[in-house]
Amino acid sequence: MGNQTSRSRGMYLVEEGNRAFRCERFQEAIALHLEALPYLEPQSMEMADCLDHLGQDFWRVGEMTQALKFSKNALTIKERAVPNSSSLAKTLSNIGCIFHERGEYEKAYYLLEGALSIRQKIDPESIDVAVTCTNLGLVLMQLNRVQEAIELHQLARRIKQVKAPNSATLARTYVNLANIASAQEQYIKALVLLAKARTIVQNCVTPTPKSLLATIDMNVGNVHFGAGNIDKAIHCYQQAVNREEIVAPDSLILAEMFVELARAYEEKGLLDKARSFRSRALSIRCRKAPSYLEQSVVKPPTEQARSKRCKV
């Protein structure tokens, strides 16, 4: 009886944490999921799922080391308990996205390719396959495998248009395709794709992450920057910052937005403003992802690297 009561308490806390996550109350989600751990059987799937949730919680607030730790712990349980399952593919995909965020693209590619292989065997037309194609496409862009990335994003779009029309995940695919167009200096095409993404978000039949509009704003800013419209770029970046500071005031994506603002102000010769934004970005990156910071300092991000918030 005692064990059943403990398990019930743990599952209740997990569901409350999931509810907080869906409402983008990420610190509350972390607290609830951590509280649930002692009530769950150590090697159970309930424990693995809670560890998975913690990985996502910490990823969303930019705590990449913690996100990786909990996700790897979930993977250890699932590799033994449910090999070649959709649940294992989910954890592989989550860890791949964390490595992508850390700039470790080869590791991300290996994990996401494994997740895609499992998911295609289960159901090649599933939304999970489309999501994995999206994430793998992002990694391939970082590896300069552009044509492969385009093909994966187009496959993702085709599946999502059938399985999830007017959804946040379809909007993200349009953002990703816009990023590729912008990197190829097809700026009008990129703006059209981003406008499509915004329209989808505004017409979503289910609630969408508040941060998605910030992502779209930042990418519109990137297009204007690439086209030489610096004032328009600054306006879009600032709008993105305003949105993101409400949702996640200490996230790595916010640091990325600060960097873009700094670059835009440097382009205008306003160096004091630029230094201020770079300092704010540096402060976040030092706390959240020192290895990511080191890579960014040694090797500045390419045009294709300017939007990292396309995980789904």
Residue pairs with C-beta under 8 A, 6 or more apart in sequence:
6 39
7 39
7 40
7 41
7 46
9 36
9 39
10 36
10 37
10 38
10 39
10 40
10 46
10 50
11 36
11 40
11 46
13 32
13 33
13 35
13 36
13 39
14 32
14 33
14 36
14 40
14 46
14 49
14 50
14 53
16 32
17 28
17 29
17 30
17 31
17 32
17 33
17 36
17 50
17 53
17 57
18 29
18 53
20 26
20 28
20 29
20 32
21 29
21 53
21 56
21 57
21 60
22 207
24 60
24 209
24 210
24 211
24 247
24 248
26 57
26 60
26 61
26 248
27 61
29 53
29 57
30 54
30 57
30 58
30 61
33 50
33 53
33 54
33 57
34 54
36 50
37 47
37 50
40 46
40 47
40 50
41 47
43 77
43 80
43 81
44 77
45 77
45 78
45 81
45 82
45 87
47 77
48 74
48 77
48 78
48 81
48 87
48 91
49 74
49 87
51 70
51 71
51 73
51 74
51 77
52 70
52 71
52 74
52 90
52 91
52 94
54 66
54 67
54 70
55 67
55 68
55 70
55 71
55 74
55 91
55 94
55 95
55 98
56 67
56 94
57 67
58 64
58 66
58 67
58 70
59 67
59 94
59 97
59 98
59 101
60 248
60 251
61 248
61 250
61 251
62 248
62 250
62 251
62 252
62 253
62 255
62 284
62 288
62 289
63 288
64 98
64 101
64 102
64 252
64 288
64 289
64 292
65 289
67 98
68 95
68 98
68 99
68 102
71 91
71 94
71 95
71 98
72 95
74 91
75 88
75 91
75 92
75 95
78 85
78 87
78 88
78 91
79 88
82 88
84 118
84 121
85 118
86 118
86 119
86 122
86 128
88 118
89 114
89 115
89 116
89 118
89 119
89 122
89 128
89 132
90 115
90 128
92 111
92 112
92 114
92 115
92 118
93 111
93 112
93 115
93 131
93 132
93 135
95 111
96 107
96 108
96 109
96 110
96 111
96 112
96 115
96 135
96 136
96 139
97 108
97 112
97 135
97 311
99 105
99 107
99 108
99 111
100 108
100 112
100 135
100 138
100 139
100 142
100 308
100 311
101 252
101 289
101 292
101 308
101 311
102 289
102 291
102 292
103 291
103 292
103 295
103 296
104 291
105 139
105 142
105 143
106 143
108 139
109 136
109 139
109 140
109 143
112 132
112 135
112 136
112 139
113 136
115 132
116 129
116 132
116 133
116 136
119 126
119 128
119 129
119 132
120 129
122 128
123 129
125 159
125 162
125 163
126 159
126 163
127 159
127 160
127 163
127 164
127 169
129 159
130 155
130 156
130 157
130 159
130 160
130 163
130 164
130 169
130 173
131 156
131 169
131 312
133 152
133 153
133 155
133 156
133 159
134 152
134 153
134 156
134 169
134 172
134 173
134 176
134 310
134 312
135 310
135 311
135 312
136 152
137 148
137 149
137 150
137 152
137 153
137 156
137 176
138 149
138 176
138 308
138 310
138 311
140 146
140 148
140 149
140 152
141 149
141 179
141 180
141 183
141 304
142 302
142 304
142 305
146 180
146 183
149 180
150 177
150 180
153 173
153 176
153 177
153 180
154 177
156 173
157 170
157 173
157 174
157 177
160 167
160 169
160 170
160 173
161 170
164 170
166 200
166 203
166 204
166 205
167 200
167 204
167 205
167 206
167 208
168 200
168 201
168 204
168 206
168 208
168 209
168 212
168 312
169 312
170 200
171 197
171 198
171 200
171 201
171 204
171 208
171 212
171 216
172 197
172 212
172 215
172 310
172 312
174 193
174 194
174 196
174 197
174 200
175 193
175 194
175 197
175 215
175 216
175 219
175 307
175 310
176 307
176 310
177 193
178 189
178 190
178 191
178 193
178 194
178 197
178 219
178 223
179 190
179 219
179 222
179 304
179 306
179 307
179 310
180 304
181 187
181 189
181 190
181 193
182 190
182 219
182 222
182 223
182 226
182 303
183 302
183 303
183 304
185 226
187 223
187 226
187 227
190 219
190 223
191 220
191 223
194 216
194 219
194 220
194 223
197 216
198 213
198 216
201 208
201 212
201 213
201 216
209 247
210 243
210 246
210 247
211 243
211 244
211 247
211 248
211 253
211 309
213 243
214 239
214 240
214 241
214 243
214 244
214 247
214 253
214 257
214 309
215 240
215 253
215 307
215 309
215 310
217 236
217 237
217 239
217 240
217 243
218 236
218 237
218 240
218 253
218 256
218 257
218 260
218 306
218 307
218 309
219 306
219 307
220 236
221 232
221 233
221 234
221 235
221 236
221 237
221 240
221 260
221 264
222 233
222 260
222 303
222 306
222 307
224 230
224 232
224 233
224 236
225 233
225 260
225 263
225 264
225 267
226 303
230 264
230 267
230 268
233 260
233 264
234 261
234 264
234 265
234 268
237 257
237 260
237 261
237 264
238 261
240 257
241 254
241 257
241 258
241 261
244 251
244 253
244 254
244 257
245 254
248 254
250 284
250 287
250 288
251 284
251 288
252 284
252 285
252 288
252 289
252 292
252 308
253 308
253 309
254 284
255 280
255 281
255 282
255 284
255 285
255 288
256 281
256 306
256 307
256 308
256 309
258 277
258 278
258 280
258 281
258 284
259 277
259 278
259 281
260 306
261 273
261 274
261 277
262 273
262 274
262 275
262 276
262 277
262 278
262 281
263 274
265 271
265 273
265 274
265 277
266 274
282 293
285 292
285 293
285 296
286 293
